[in-house]
Amino acid sequence: MLLFLDGMAHYDTARLAAKYSTADTTYCTYAITAEGRTGNCVKRTSTSNQGQCGYLAVAPLMTRLGVWSPTKSGVCGFAVKIDDLNKVNATPSGPAGDRGFFVVMEGAGAHLSVALNPDGTFTLWRTNFGYSLCAQSTEGLQSAAWAYVEFKWRIDDTTGSFEIRVGGTTVLTYSGKTTTNLTNLGVWNAVRLLGQVSTPAAPMLTLRMCDLYLADLATAAAADVSDFLGDGTINCIVPNNVGSTTGWSPSGGANWQMVDDRPSPDDDGTYNAASFLNTKDTYAYEDIPPAATVKGVQVCILARKETEGTAAVAPIVHQGSTDYVGPTQGVATLAYDRYLTQPYDLNPATTAKFTAGEINAGEFGVVKVS
């Protein structure tokens, strides 16, 4: 079941903290730049070789079924580029192992931490009031070259497992205990990315990341994500025409023109507003290539309250003549401080994977719930 997607094309550096659960800038800086494989990416540059370095965290909230219930198994993939692997310091950092190239978390405790090594290989550690070495790869990344890296895990005291693939090829496997002694539920509820320690010499470690997906593997339907998705790009499409319903009030111009911001939103420069419950707005969107294989869709909503009090919205997937309303999400503050993201493994109209034709003929939008 898809939990999160990011192609980095619809926001700028200042909005990074609105997209990720945590964007920790300790001993590092982030920038959204046009240096990705096909467009934008997150560029992370170390500013120190201190162990407690910054990271990005994804703690998923919503699925098409509502609030996500953490489970034992998950999978994550993203494209990555390391300018110079000689700048990598492979020593795991932090008393709980909560920093690393890729970390599987439960609350404040880290079950597993993947360290990137200066030769491009990976080392898998389990946190155990210290560190327990689990596995070491013999292959991995190369300097100054993009690669698609994927991680799949199962958290369990006896039947745990972990696998890393690079470009679709398995480079590390492990079977055994994957739980930390620092937490008790034996599930995962977040991942941390890019918290890799740099060597001290300038220029320090620079990493780039794009085309990120995260999924839970406790499948609710046969067509859900249930394994590695493989290399792929995440394309950002924006409204380009009027939809079937235009209930929200535009600040000026047509409704769809108020929400077609790319590469970055303009806050109250252009917006749609709604005062009454059950008010809907849907929009036609740019087309994707007709031959594209669609592995998932995510609707992103950037909203704020106009006054204090309860406010909530829900995404709409419009197919044919029907609006399929997704789970309700609260709008927390008077500021545009958090993207509300709603991933879809399946088309709610068909309960199968979206086709390119269904996306191109469909609409997406929002409804005011409270």
C-alpha positions in Angstrom: 0.0 0.0 0.0 1.5 3.3 -1.1 2.2 5.8 1.7 4.2 8.6 0.1 5.5 9.8 -3.2 7.8 12.7 -4.0 9.1 14.0 -7.3 10.2 17.4 -5.9 8.7 19.3 -8.8 6.0 21.3 -7.1 7.8 23.1 -4.2 10.9 25.0 -3.5 13.6 24.8 -0.7 11.5 26.8 1.7 8.7 24.2 1.4 10.8 21.1 2.2 9.6 21.1 5.8 6.0 21.2 4.6 6.5 18.0 2.6 8.5 15.9 5.1 7.7 15.0 8.6 11.1 16.2 9.7 13.7 18.2 7.7 16.6 18.2 10.2 19.3 20.7 9.1 21.8 19.8 11.9 25.2 20.0 10.2 23.8 20.1 6.7 21.8 22.2 4.3 19.1 21.3 1.8 18.1 22.8 -1.5 15.6 21.9 -4.2 17.5 22.2 -7.4 17.0 21.3 -11.1 19.9 18.7 -10.8 17.8 15.6 -10.7 17.6 12.8 -13.3 14.7 14.4 -15.2 14.0 17.5 -13.2 14.2 18.6 -9.6 15.9 16.9 -6.7 16.7 17.4 -3.0 20.4 18.4 -2.7 21.9 17.8 0.7 25.3 19.2 1.6 27.1 18.5 4.9 28.5 21.4 6.8 30.4 19.3 9.5 31.6 15.8 10.2 29.6 15.6 13.4 27.8 12.3 14.0 24.4 13.7 14.9 23.8 15.1 11.4 20.6 16.1 9.8 18.2 13.9 7.9 14.8 13.9 6.2 12.0 11.8 7.8 8.8 10.4 6.4 6.2 9.4 9.0 3.2 8.5 6.9 -0.2 9.6 7.9 -3.0 8.8 5.4 -3.8 6.0 3.0 -6.8 5.6 0.8 -8.3 3.6 3.7 -7.8 6.3 6.2 -5.2 6.6 8.9 -2.3 4.2 8.4 -1.8 1.5 11.0 2.0 0.7 11.2 2.9 -2.9 10.5 6.0 -5.0 10.3 6.9 -4.7 6.6 7.7 -1.9 4.2 9.6 -0.9 1.0 11.2 2.3 0.0 13.0 3.4 -3.1 14.7 6.6 -4.5 17.3 7.7 -7.0 20.5 9.0 -5.4 23.7 10.6 -6.6 26.8 11.0 -4.4 29.3 13.5 -5.8 32.3 11.9 -4.2 32.1 8.7 -2.1 35.5 9.5 -0.6 33.7 12.1 1.4 31.6 9.4 3.1 32.2 8.6 6.8 30.7 5.1 7.3 30.7 5.0 11.1 27.2 4.8 12.5 26.3 7.8 14.6 24.2 8.4 17.6 23.5 6.3 20.7 20.3 4.9 19.2 21.6 4.5 15.6 18.9 7.0 14.4 21.1 8.6 11.8 22.3 6.9 8.6 21.9 6.7 4.9 18.6 4.9 5.5 17.0 4.1 8.9 13.8 2.2 9.8 12.2 3.8 12.9 9.6 3.0 15.5 8.9 6.2 17.4 12.2 7.5 18.7 13.9 4.1 18.4 15.8 2.9 15.3 15.3 -0.8 14.4 17.8 -0.8 11.5 20.3 1.6 10.1 22.0 1.4 6.7 25.4 3.0 6.4 26.9 4.0 3.1 30.7 3.2 2.9 33.4 5.1 1.1 33.7 2.3 -1.5 30.0 2.6 -2.3 28.9 -0.5 -0.5 26.3 -0.7 2.3 26.5 -2.0 5.9 23.3 -3.0 7.8 23.3 -2.4 11.5 20.7 -3.3 14.2 20.6 -1.0 17.2 21.0 -3.0 20.4 22.1 -0.6 23.2 24.9 -0.1 20.7 25.2 -1.7 17.3 25.0 -5.2 16.0 26.4 -5.8 12.5 23.9 -7.6 10.4 25.2 -7.7 6.8 27.6 -6.1 4.4 27.2 -5.7 0.7 30.0 -6.3 -1.9 28.4 -3.9 -4.5 26.7 -0.6 -4.3 27.0 3.0 -5.7 29.6 4.8 -7.7 30.6 8.4 -7.4 29.0 11.1 -9.5 26.4 8.6 -11.0 22.7 8.3 -10.5 21.5 5.0 -9.2 18.1 3.7 -8.0 18.3 2.3 -4.5 15.5 0.3 -2.9 15.1 -1.1 0.6 12.7 -3.8 1.8 12.3 -4.9 5.4 10.4 -7.0 7.9 10.6 -6.2 11.6 10.5 -9.3 13.7 12.4 -10.9 16.6 13.0 -14.2 14.7 11.7 -13.9 11.1 13.0 -10.5 10.3 14.6 -9.7 6.9 16.2 -6.8 5.0 17.1 -6.5 1.3 18.8 -3.7 -0.7 18.6 -3.5 -4.5 20.6 -1.1 -6.7 19.2 -0.7 -10.2 17.0 -3.8 -9.7 19.9 -6.0 -8.6 20.1 -7.4 -5.1 23.3 -6.3 -3.3 22.5 -7.1 0.3 20.2 -9.6 2.1 19.8 -10.4 5.8 17.5 -12.8 7.7 17.1 -12.8 11.5 16.3 -10.5 14.3 15.5 -7.0 13.0 14.0 -5.4 16.1 15.7 -3.0 18.4 15.8 -3.4 22.2 14.8 0.3 22.5 11.2 -0.2 21.5 8.6 -2.9 22.1 5.8 -3.0 19.5 7.9 -4.5 16.8 6.6 -2.4 13.9 7.9 0.5 11.9 6.2 3.9 11.6 8.8 6.1 9.9 11.9 6.1 7.8 14.9 8.6 7.9 16.8 9.4 4.8 20.2 10.8 3.9 21.5 11.2 7.5 25.0 10.2 6.3 28.1 11.5 8.1 30.7 13.3 6.1 34.5 13.3 6.4 35.9 16.5 7.8 37.8 17.8 4.8 36.1 20.4 2.6 34.3 20.2 0.3 32.1 18.0 2.4 29.7 15.3 1.4 27.0 16.2 -1.2 24.0 13.9 -2.0 21.1 14.3 -4.3 17.8 12.4 -4.1 14.7 12.3 -6.4 11.8 10.0 -7.4 11.0 8.7 -3.9 8.4 6.2 -3.0 7.4 4.5 0.4 4.9 1.7 0.8 3.6 -0.6 3.5 3.6 -4.3 2.5 0.7 -5.5 4.6 -1.5 -5.5 1.5 -5.2 -4.7 1.7 -5.9 -5.7 -1.9 -4.3 -8.0 -4.5 -3.2 -5.1 -6.7 -1.6 -3.0 -3.9 2.1 -2.5 -3.8 3.4 -5.7 -2.4 7.1 -5.7 -3.4 9.8 -3.6 -4.9 8.5 -1.2 -7.5 11.7 -0.8 -9.4 13.2 2.2 -11.0 10.8 4.9 -12.1 10.2 8.6 -12.3 7.5 10.6 -10.4 5.9 13.2 -12.7 4.2 16.2 -11.3 1.1 17.2 -13.3 -0.9 20.4 -12.5 -4.4 21.6 -13.4 -4.7 22.9 -16.9 -8.4 23.4 -17.4 -11.8 23.7 -15.8 -13.3 20.6 -14.0 -16.8 19.3 -13.6 -17.3 21.1 -10.3 -16.2 24.7 -9.5 -17.7 25.4 -6.1 -14.8 27.2 -4.4 -14.3 30.9 -4.9 -11.2 31.9 -6.9 -9.1 34.9 -5.8 -9.0 35.9 -9.5 -9.4 34.2 -12.8 -10.5 30.6 -13.3 -10.5 28.1 -10.4 -7.9 25.9 -12.0 -5.5 28.8 -12.6 -5.4 29.5 -8.9 -3.9 26.1 -8.1 -1.6 25.4 -11.1 1.5 26.7 -9.2 4.8 25.1 -10.4 7.5 25.0 -9.4 6.4 26.7 -6.2 3.1 27.9 -4.6 2.6 31.6 -4.2 0.6 31.4 -0.9 -2.2 34.0 -1.1 -1.1 35.3 -4.5 -3.6 32.9 -6.1 -6.0 30.6 -4.3 -9.5 29.1 -4.0 -11.5 29.5 -0.9 -14.6 27.7 0.5 -16.9 28.6 3.5 -19.6 26.0 3.3 -19.5 22.3 4.0 -19.4 19.8 1.2 -18.2 22.5 -1.3 -16.2 20.8 -4.1 -13.7 21.9 -6.6 -12.3 19.6 -9.3 -9.9 20.3 -12.1 -8.7 18.8 -15.4 -5.0 18.0 -15.4 -2.1 17.8 -17.8 -1.8 14.5 -19.6 0.8 11.9 -18.9 2.3 9.8 -21.8 -0.4 7.5 -23.1 2.0 4.5 -22.9 3.0 5.2 -19.3 2.8 2.4 -16.8 1.2 3.9 -13.6 2.4 2.4 -10.4 0.6 4.9 -8.2 -0.9 8.4 -7.9 -0.7 11.0 -5.1 -2.9 14.0 -4.7 -1.2 17.0 -2.9 -3.2 19.7 -1.2 -1.7 22.9 0.3 -4.3 24.5 2.5 -4.7 26.9 5.4 -7.5 27.9 7.7 -8.9 31.4 7.4 -10.0 31.5 11.1 -9.2 29.5 14.2 -11.4 26.4 14.7 -11.9 23.0 13.2 -11.2 22.8 9.5 -10.8 19.7 7.3 -10.8 18.8 3.6 -10.7 15.6 1.6 -9.2 14.8 -1.8 -11.5 13.9 -4.8 -10.7 11.5 -7.6 -13.3 12.2 -10.4 -13.7 9.3 -12.8 -16.5 9.3 -15.5 -19.3 11.2 -13.8 -18.5 10.1 -10.2 -16.6 11.8 -7.4 -14.6 9.4 -5.2 -13.9 11.2 -2.0 -10.8 10.1 -0.1 -10.1 10.2 3.7 -10.6 13.4 5.6 -7.5 15.4 6.6 -7.4 18.2 9.1 -6.1 21.7 8.2 -4.1 22.5 11.2 -3.1 26.2 11.1 -3.6 29.6 9.6 -0.4 29.2 7.6 0.5 27.1 4.5 2.8 24.9 6.6 2.0 21.3 5.6 1.1 19.5 2.4 -1.8 17.1 2.8 -0.8 14.1 0.7 -3.1 11.3 -0.3 -1.5 8.3 -2.2 -3.5 5.8 -4.3 -2.3 2.4 -5.3 -5.6 1.8 -7.1 -8.2 3.7 -9.0 -11.2 3.9 -6.6 -13.5 3.6 -9.6 -12.1 0.2 -10.7 -10.1 -1.1 -7.7 -7.3 -1.8 -10.2 -4.2 0.2 -11.1 -4.8 3.5 -12.8 -4.2 3.5 -16.6 -2.7 6.5 -18.3 -6.0 7.0 -20.1 -7.9 7.1 -16.8 -5.6 9.8 -15.5 -5.8 11.8 -18.6 -9.6 11.6 -18.8 -10.1 12.1 -15.1 -10.1 15.0 -12.7 -8.7 15.6 -9.2 -9.8 18.1 -6.6 -10.9 18.8 -3.1 -14.0 19.0 -0.9 -14.4 21.1 2.3 -15.5 18.6 5.0 -15.5 20.9 8.1 
